[in-house]
């Protein structure tokens, strides 16, 4: 190994915007059960399925009416 490396010509990670951020979220058991069952049928991890669903909502600009108005 070299003692020093020159990173002056390095490039930023082009995939940085695609990285995910870990968060904590409280979900009902009904929601978790639904996505876990779907996960078993599709062999896609349930966290990924939840992310796919939320991403679809973002891309299609879905909104909901508040039940507490």
PDB file as gemmi writes it, atoms N, CA and C in Angstrom:
CRYST1    1.000    1.000    1.000  90.00  90.00  90.00 P 1                      
ATOM      1  N   UNK A   1       0.834  -1.186   0.000  1.00  0.00           N  
ATOM      2  CA  UNK A   1       0.000   0.000   0.000  1.00  0.00           C  
ATOM      3  C   UNK A   1       0.871   1.238   0.000  1.00  0.00           C  
ATOM      4  N   UNK A   2       0.361   2.265  -0.647  1.00  0.00           N  
ATOM      5  CA  UNK A   2       1.081   3.535  -0.656  1.00  0.00           C  
ATOM      6  C   UNK A   2       0.893   4.242   0.675  1.00  0.00           C  
ATOM      7  N   UNK A   3       1.839   5.089   1.003  1.00  0.00           N  
ATOM      8  CA  UNK A   3       1.725   5.875   2.224  1.00  0.00           C  
ATOM      9  C   UNK A   3       0.668   6.965   2.052  1.00  0.00           C  
ATOM     10  N   UNK A   4       0.552   7.529   0.837  1.00  0.00           N  
ATOM     11  CA  UNK A   4      -0.423   8.586   0.559  1.00  0.00           C  
ATOM     12  C   UNK A   4      -1.123   8.312  -0.764  1.00  0.00           C  
ATOM     13  N   UNK A   5      -2.367   8.742  -0.844  1.00  0.00           N  
ATOM     14  CA  UNK A   5      -3.138   8.609  -2.073  1.00  0.00           C  
ATOM     15  C   UNK A   5      -3.621   9.986  -2.499  1.00  0.00           C  
ATOM     16  N   UNK A   6      -3.703  10.201  -3.822  1.00  0.00           N  
ATOM     17  CA  UNK A   6      -4.147  11.479  -4.363  1.00  0.00           C  
ATOM     18  C   UNK A   6      -5.612  11.358  -4.794  1.00  0.00           C  
ATOM     19  N   UNK A   7      -6.504  12.026  -4.055  1.00  0.00           N  
ATOM     20  CA  UNK A   7      -7.925  12.003  -4.366  1.00  0.00           C  
ATOM     21  C   UNK A   7      -8.385  13.299  -5.037  1.00  0.00           C  
ATOM     22  N   UNK A   8      -7.465  14.116  -5.469  1.00  0.00           N  
ATOM     23  CA  UNK A   8      -7.825  15.412  -6.050  1.00  0.00           C  
ATOM     24  C   UNK A   8      -8.614  15.267  -7.353  1.00  0.00           C  
ATOM     25  N   UNK A   9      -8.475  14.155  -8.043  1.00  0.00           N  
ATOM     26  CA  UNK A   9      -9.211  13.942  -9.287  1.00  0.00           C  
ATOM     27  C   UNK A   9     -10.399  12.997  -9.080  1.00  0.00           C  
ATOM     28  N   UNK A  10     -10.755  12.764  -7.828  1.00  0.00           N  
ATOM     29  CA  UNK A  10     -11.873  11.879  -7.517  1.00  0.00           C  
ATOM     30  C   UNK A  10     -13.201  12.494  -7.913  1.00  0.00           C  
ATOM     31  N   UNK A  11     -14.188  11.646  -8.137  1.00  0.00           N  
ATOM     32  CA  UNK A  11     -15.526  12.083  -8.504  1.00  0.00           C  
ATOM     33  C   UNK A  11     -16.484  11.781  -7.356  1.00  0.00           C  
ATOM     34  N   UNK A  12     -17.501  12.635  -7.214  1.00  0.00           N  
ATOM     35  CA  UNK A  12     -18.527  12.383  -6.214  1.00  0.00           C  
ATOM     36  C   UNK A  12     -19.344  11.175  -6.644  1.00  0.00           C  
ATOM     37  N   UNK A  13     -19.926  10.511  -5.670  1.00  0.00           N  
ATOM     38  CA  UNK A  13     -20.762   9.343  -5.923  1.00  0.00           C  
ATOM     39  C   UNK A  13     -21.984   9.763  -6.743  1.00  0.00           C  
ATOM     40  N   UNK A  14     -22.139   9.256  -7.973  1.00  0.00           N  
ATOM     41  CA  UNK A  14     -23.282   9.650  -8.796  1.00  0.00           C  
ATOM     42  C   UNK A  14     -24.610   9.069  -8.296  1.00  0.00           C  
ATOM     43  N   UNK A  15     -24.548   8.129  -7.385  1.00  0.00           N  
ATOM     44  CA  UNK A  15     -25.748   7.473  -6.875  1.00  0.00           C  
ATOM     45  C   UNK A  15     -26.177   8.007  -5.514  1.00  0.00           C  
ATOM     46  N   UNK A  16     -25.572   9.095  -5.054  1.00  0.00           N  
ATOM     47  CA  UNK A  16     -25.826   9.599  -3.709  1.00  0.00           C  
ATOM     48  C   UNK A  16     -27.301   9.923  -3.498  1.00  0.00           C  
ATOM     49  N   UNK A  17     -27.999  10.402  -4.533  1.00  0.00           N  
ATOM     50  CA  UNK A  17     -29.411  10.739  -4.382  1.00  0.00           C  
ATOM     51  C   UNK A  17     -30.287   9.495  -4.267  1.00  0.00           C  
ATOM     52  N   UNK A  18     -29.777   8.354  -4.636  1.00  0.00           N  
ATOM     53  CA  UNK A  18     -30.550   7.120  -4.568  1.00  0.00           C  
ATOM     54  C   UNK A  18     -30.394   6.402  -3.233  1.00  0.00           C  
ATOM     55  N   UNK A  19     -29.504   6.898  -2.378  1.00  0.00           N  
ATOM     56  CA  UNK A  19     -29.299   6.257  -1.094  1.00  0.00           C  
ATOM     57  C   UNK A  19     -30.530   6.439  -0.220  1.00  0.00           C  
ATOM     58  N   UNK A  20     -30.745   5.520   0.677  1.00  0.00           N  
ATOM     59  CA  UNK A  20     -31.903   5.573   1.567  1.00  0.00           C  
ATOM     60  C   UNK A  20     -31.474   6.071   2.935  1.00  0.00           C  
ATOM     61  N   UNK A  21     -32.415   6.645   3.637  1.00  0.00           N  
ATOM     62  CA  UNK A  21     -32.163   7.137   4.984  1.00  0.00           C  
ATOM     63  C   UNK A  21     -32.965   6.287   5.957  1.00  0.00           C  
ATOM     64  N   UNK A  22     -32.317   5.823   6.991  1.00  0.00           N  
ATOM     65  CA  UNK A  22     -32.993   5.004   7.986  1.00  0.00           C  
ATOM     66  C   UNK A  22     -33.821   5.889   8.892  1.00  0.00           C  
ATOM     67  N   UNK A  23     -35.089   5.499   9.091  1.00  0.00           N  
ATOM     68  CA  UNK A  23     -35.990   6.231   9.983  1.00  0.00           C  
ATOM     69  C   UNK A  23     -36.738   5.234  10.850  1.00  0.00           C  
ATOM     70  N   UNK A  24     -37.323   5.740  11.904  1.00  0.00           N  
ATOM     71  CA  UNK A  24     -38.189   4.918  12.746  1.00  0.00           C  
ATOM     72  C   UNK A  24     -39.611   5.392  12.516  1.00  0.00           C  
ATOM     73  N   UNK A  25     -40.500   4.468  12.259  1.00  0.00           N  
ATOM     74  CA  UNK A  25     -41.897   4.811  11.988  1.00  0.00           C  
ATOM     75  C   UNK A  25     -42.794   3.814  12.707  1.00  0.00           C  
ATOM     76  N   UNK A  26     -43.868   4.306  13.272  1.00  0.00           N  
ATOM     77  CA  UNK A  26     -44.828   3.439  13.949  1.00  0.00           C  
ATOM     78  C   UNK A  26     -45.927   3.064  12.968  1.00  0.00           C  
ATOM     79  N   UNK A  27     -46.093   1.766  12.748  1.00  0.00           N  
ATOM     80  CA  UNK A  27     -47.112   1.258  11.848  1.00  0.00           C  
ATOM     81  C   UNK A  27     -48.014   0.302  12.613  1.00  0.00           C  
ATOM     82  N   UNK A  28     -49.265   0.254  12.221  1.00  0.00           N  
ATOM     83  CA  UNK A  28     -50.192  -0.674  12.881  1.00  0.00           C  
ATOM     84  C   UNK A  28     -49.818  -2.108  12.513  1.00  0.00           C  
ATOM     85  N   UNK A  29     -50.237  -3.030  13.363  1.00  0.00           N  
ATOM     86  CA  UNK A  29     -49.974  -4.443  13.078  1.00  0.00           C  
ATOM     87  C   UNK A  29     -50.667  -4.878  11.800  1.00  0.00           C  
ATOM     88  N   UNK A  30     -51.835  -4.294  11.540  1.00  0.00           N  
ATOM     89  CA  UNK A  30     -52.581  -4.619  10.327  1.00  0.00           C  
ATOM     90  C   UNK A  30     -51.768  -4.274   9.079  1.00  0.00           C  
ATOM     91  N   UNK A  31     -51.119  -3.121   9.092  1.00  0.00           N  
ATOM     92  CA  UNK A  31     -50.296  -2.695   7.958  1.00  0.00           C  
ATOM     93  C   UNK A  31     -49.082  -3.617   7.821  1.00  0.00           C  
ATOM     94  N   UNK A  32     -48.416  -3.885   8.924  1.00  0.00           N  
ATOM     95  CA  UNK A  32     -47.250  -4.776   8.875  1.00  0.00           C  
ATOM     96  C   UNK A  32     -47.635  -6.175   8.389  1.00  0.00           C  
ATOM     97  N   UNK A  33     -48.726  -6.692   8.902  1.00  0.00           N  
ATOM     98  CA  UNK A  33     -49.174  -8.029   8.482  1.00  0.00           C  
ATOM     99  C   UNK A  33     -49.457  -8.057   6.981  1.00  0.00           C  
ATOM    100  N   UNK A  34     -50.103  -7.010   6.484  1.00  0.00           N  
ATOM    101  CA  UNK A  34     -50.421  -6.935   5.064  1.00  0.00           C  
ATOM    102  C   UNK A  34     -49.146  -7.005   4.221  1.00  0.00           C  
ATOM    103  N   UNK A  35     -48.161  -6.168   4.560  1.00  0.00           N  
ATOM    104  CA  UNK A  35     -46.944  -6.122   3.766  1.00  0.00           C  
ATOM    105  C   UNK A  35     -46.074  -7.368   3.980  1.00  0.00           C  
ATOM    106  N   UNK A  36     -46.114  -7.947   5.157  1.00  0.00           N  
ATOM    107  CA  UNK A  36     -45.364  -9.185   5.382  1.00  0.00           C  
ATOM    108  C   UNK A  36     -45.976 -10.342   4.599  1.00  0.00           C  
ATOM    109  N   UNK A  37     -47.301 -10.401   4.543  1.00  0.00           N  
ATOM    110  CA  UNK A  37     -47.961 -11.433   3.728  1.00  0.00           C  
ATOM    111  C   UNK A  37     -47.634 -11.238   2.252  1.00  0.00           C  
ATOM    112  N   UNK A  38     -47.690  -9.997   1.803  1.00  0.00           N  
ATOM    113  CA  UNK A  38     -47.356  -9.688   0.417  1.00  0.00           C  
ATOM    114  C   UNK A  38     -45.895 -10.042   0.132  1.00  0.00           C  
ATOM    115  N   UNK A  39     -45.052  -9.833   1.125  1.00  0.00           N  
ATOM    116  CA  UNK A  39     -43.633 -10.150   0.990  1.00  0.00           C  
ATOM    117  C   UNK A  39     -43.421 -11.644   0.752  1.00  0.00           C  
ATOM    118  N   UNK A  40     -44.164 -12.467   1.472  1.00  0.00           N  
ATOM    119  CA  UNK A  40     -44.037 -13.916   1.292  1.00  0.00           C  
ATOM    120  C   UNK A  40     -44.479 -14.343  -0.098  1.00  0.00           C  
ATOM    121  N   UNK A  41     -45.500 -13.683  -0.637  1.00  0.00           N  
ATOM    122  CA  UNK A  41     -46.013 -14.027  -1.967  1.00  0.00           C  
ATOM    123  C   UNK A  41     -45.080 -13.555  -3.081  1.00  0.00           C  
ATOM    124  N   UNK A  42     -44.409 -12.426  -2.846  1.00  0.00           N  
ATOM    125  CA  UNK A  42     -43.585 -11.837  -3.911  1.00  0.00           C  
ATOM    126  C   UNK A  42     -42.094 -12.081  -3.721  1.00  0.00           C  
ATOM    127  N   UNK A  43     -41.699 -12.565  -2.563  1.00  0.00           N  
ATOM    128  CA  UNK A  43     -40.293 -12.753  -2.167  1.00  0.00           C  
ATOM    129  C   UNK A  43     -39.506 -11.443  -2.174  1.00  0.00           C  
ATOM    130  N   UNK A  44     -40.215 -10.322  -2.024  1.00  0.00           N  
ATOM    131  CA  UNK A  44     -39.578  -9.011  -1.876  1.00  0.00           C  
ATOM    132  C   UNK A  44     -39.679  -8.645  -0.399  1.00  0.00           C  
ATOM    133  N   UNK A  45     -38.602  -8.193   0.237  1.00  0.00           N  
ATOM    134  CA  UNK A  45     -38.672  -7.831   1.656  1.00  0.00           C  
ATOM    135  C   UNK A  45     -39.782  -6.807   1.922  1.00  0.00           C  
ATOM    136  N   UNK A  46     -40.471  -6.986   3.061  1.00  0.00           N  
ATOM    137  CA  UNK A  46     -41.621  -6.125   3.336  1.00  0.00           C  
ATOM    138  C   UNK A  46     -41.245  -4.653   3.446  1.00  0.00           C  
ATOM    139  N   UNK A  47     -40.029  -4.342   3.944  1.00  0.00           N  
ATOM    140  CA  UNK A  47     -39.606  -2.946   4.015  1.00  0.00           C  
ATOM    141  C   UNK A  47     -39.488  -2.347   2.612  1.00  0.00           C  
ATOM    142  N   UNK A  48     -39.017  -3.151   1.677  1.00  0.00           N  
ATOM    143  CA  UNK A  48     -38.883  -2.705   0.291  1.00  0.00           C  
ATOM    144  C   UNK A  48     -40.263  -2.475  -0.317  1.00  0.00           C  
ATOM    145  N   UNK A  49     -41.214  -3.347  -0.016  1.00  0.00           N  
ATOM    146  CA  UNK A  49     -42.574  -3.175  -0.523  1.00  0.00           C  
ATOM    147  C   UNK A  49     -43.205  -1.890   0.007  1.00  0.00           C  
ATOM    148  N   UNK A  50     -43.001  -1.618   1.285  1.00  0.00           N  
ATOM    149  CA  UNK A  50     -43.528  -0.379   1.863  1.00  0.00           C  
ATOM    150  C   UNK A  50     -42.885   0.817   1.172  1.00  0.00           C  
ATOM    151  N   UNK A  51     -41.592   0.756   0.940  1.00  0.00           N  
ATOM    152  CA  UNK A  51     -40.893   1.838   0.249  1.00  0.00           C  
ATOM    153  C   UNK A  51     -41.429   2.007  -1.178  1.00  0.00           C  
ATOM    154  N   UNK A  52     -41.643   0.889  -1.894  1.00  0.00           N  
ATOM    155  CA  UNK A  52     -42.197   0.952  -3.254  1.00  0.00           C  
ATOM    156  C   UNK A  52     -43.561   1.649  -3.243  1.00  0.00           C  
ATOM    157  N   UNK A  53     -44.397   1.275  -2.281  1.00  0.00           N  
ATOM    158  CA  UNK A  53     -45.736   1.849  -2.210  1.00  0.00           C  
ATOM    159  C   UNK A  53     -45.666   3.354  -1.938  1.00  0.00           C  
ATOM    160  N   UNK A  54     -44.848   3.743  -0.985  1.00  0.00           N  
ATOM    161  CA  UNK A  54     -44.720   5.170  -0.659  1.00  0.00           C  
ATOM    162  C   UNK A  54     -44.104   5.942  -1.813  1.00  0.00           C  
ATOM    163  N   UNK A  55     -43.129   5.357  -2.488  1.00  0.00           N  
ATOM    164  CA  UNK A  55     -42.520   6.006  -3.642  1.00  0.00           C  
ATOM    165  C   UNK A  55     -43.539   6.194  -4.769  1.00  0.00           C  
ATOM    166  N   UNK A  56     -44.416   5.208  -4.958  1.00  0.00           N  
ATOM    167  CA  UNK A  56     -45.483   5.331  -5.949  1.00  0.00           C  
ATOM    168  C   UNK A  56     -46.407   6.497  -5.586  1.00  0.00           C  
ATOM    169  N   UNK A  57     -46.713   6.647  -4.302  1.00  0.00           N  
ATOM    170  CA  UNK A  57     -47.537   7.777  -3.852  1.00  0.00           C  
ATOM    171  C   UNK A  57     -46.854   9.103  -4.172  1.00  0.00           C  
ATOM    172  N   UNK A  58     -45.555   9.178  -3.954  1.00  0.00           N  
ATOM    173  CA  UNK A  58     -44.803  10.404  -4.235  1.00  0.00           C  
ATOM    174  C   UNK A  58     -44.811  10.704  -5.732  1.00  0.00           C  
ATOM    175  N   UNK A  59     -44.488   9.713  -6.532  1.00  0.00           N  
ATOM    176  CA  UNK A  59     -44.399   9.921  -7.981  1.00  0.00           C  
ATOM    177  C   UNK A  59     -45.739  10.304  -8.600  1.00  0.00           C  
ATOM    178  N   UNK A  60     -46.828   9.782  -8.041  1.00  0.00           N  
ATOM    179  CA  UNK A  60     -48.158  10.079  -8.568  1.00  0.00           C  
ATOM    180  C   UNK A  60     -48.866  11.189  -7.789  1.00  0.00           C  
ATOM    181  N   UNK A  61     -48.125  11.819  -6.889  1.00  0.00           N  
ATOM    182  CA  UNK A  61     -48.637  12.941  -6.092  1.00  0.00           C  
ATOM    183  C   UNK A  61     -49.985  12.616  -5.433  1.00  0.00           C  
ATOM    184  N   UNK A  62     -50.063  11.422  -4.860  1.00  0.00           N  
ATOM    185  CA  UNK A  62     -51.300  11.006  -4.197  1.00  0.00           C  
ATOM    186  C   UNK A  62     -51.462  11.787  -2.891  1.00  0.00           C  
ATOM    187  N   UNK A  63     -52.689  12.128  -2.598  1.00  0.00           N  
ATOM    188  CA  UNK A  63     -53.011  12.783  -1.333  1.00  0.00           C  
ATOM    189  C   UNK A  63     -54.216  12.075  -0.731  1.00  0.00           C  
ATOM    190  N   UNK A  64     -54.466  12.330   0.545  1.00  0.00           N  
ATOM    191  CA  UNK A  64     -55.617  11.733   1.197  1.00  0.00           C  
ATOM    192  C   UNK A  64     -56.399  12.830   1.898  1.00  0.00           C  
ATOM    193  N   UNK A  65     -57.667  12.569   2.074  1.00  0.00           N  
ATOM    194  CA  UNK A  65     -58.505  13.463   2.857  1.00  0.00           C  
ATOM    195  C   UNK A  65     -58.325  13.088   4.326  1.00  0.00           C  
ATOM    196  N   UNK A  66     -58.142  14.076   5.154  1.00  0.00           N  
ATOM    197  CA  UNK A  66     -57.976  13.826   6.575  1.00  0.00           C  
ATOM    198  C   UNK A  66     -59.289  13.358   7.182  1.00  0.00           C  
ATOM    199  N   UNK A  67     -59.229  12.320   7.992  1.00  0.00           N  
ATOM    200  CA  UNK A  67     -60.433  11.812   8.662  1.00  0.00           C  
ATOM    201  C   UNK A  67     -60.774  12.669   9.870  1.00  0.00           C  
ATOM    202  N   UNK A  68     -59.854  13.536  10.280  1.00  0.00           N  
ATOM    203  CA  UNK A  68     -60.053  14.287  11.519  1.00  0.00           C  
ATOM    204  C   UNK A  68     -60.428  15.738  11.295  1.00  0.00           C  
ATOM    205  N   UNK A  69     -60.990  16.059  10.144  1.00  0.00           N  
ATOM    206  CA  UNK A  69     -61.384  17.446   9.885  1.00  0.00           C  
ATOM    207  C   UNK A  69     -62.577  17.842  10.707  1.00  0.00           C  
TER     208      UNK A  69                                                      
END                                                                             
